[in-house]
């Protein structure tokens, strides 16, 4: 058998991120060169951190913060790589397409306003966006691009023959991963209303895109106290959000719907609207079924908000598994999940106390779980709420000493 030929690849041909030969080398202001696709994913696809703050662009090698993450094509290095591949009988690295220019985007958008050319231009913009992160950023930053796509969705909401154009506009907007500035430009009641309409009448794909955009819009609106967009949400929004949760279009759509519901429920009247749309029993069923930790946390957060109104508490208690599944999640999801579950029980114990409810809590071994919370979380608001639940419920629980540890009975006796 012929011996395998091993070729030593020059180190400076290797991307520090992908560890593969670079196809389109680009250089950051720090002087470090990366493959375009890898560094653009690093720079432009960063998730917010756990505090909700936006990810800061940094150079992966030097860890230096990049105020302006401008990338410059390294043409000389690309030609060296192409030449080296040819000399070593390897597949030649193709010459990459040049990034799209603003003038090209502007020209395409202008042509798209001609009805006969609209679909052709939308498909062209989608193809440009699919090529690279830098192209998507160029489209987003082009004056009027985001607004045009949004107006296309809004103006064609009730036109039966415009489905294809709407789907293309949705796909493009969704692919751009819009910045807060662009989301702010969509922050108006008319566009939100059109998204709700698509949640009702659209395809699975357009419904998923609609709730994703609504999630981003409402998240930005929730940062402003009593934002008119939040206070102006109509019952249809809550009905369609609940339907997306029920249909389980995709995990991403479910998470977007949960986040949109949480942000909308920051206002008291929206909690009542959410309850009236049948959200509480739906959330309970999802909590029973899901094994996803993050979704569990979001469901418990939503139920906590909805149980801050009497209607929400009544719906949770009316469901045969409502109290049981909330109690089950204590110390079984995460610290945040436990905090929310305890808050739900605290709201019920404080504002909807009945002997039957406390008896059910006893049968569900809530007293035991609260005792464990006191041990593992000795100094927090969760501990204080656990203590208050104990104090409120102890009159009922004292009649069942076999189910409650004697130390707890003596500690919380009046």
PyMOL commands that set and color helices and strands:
alter all, ss='L'
color gray80, all
select helices_A, chain A and resi 11-13+36-44+75-87+102-112+115-131+133-141+145-155+160-175+180-185+189-201+204-221+228-231+235-247+251-264+268-276+279-289+293-306+310-318+322-328+335-351+355-363+366-376+381-397+401-403+406-412
alter helices_A, ss='H'
color red, helices_A
select strands_A, chain A and resi 25-27+33-35+72-73
alter strands_A, ss='S'
color yellow, strands_A
deselect
rebuild
show_as cartoon
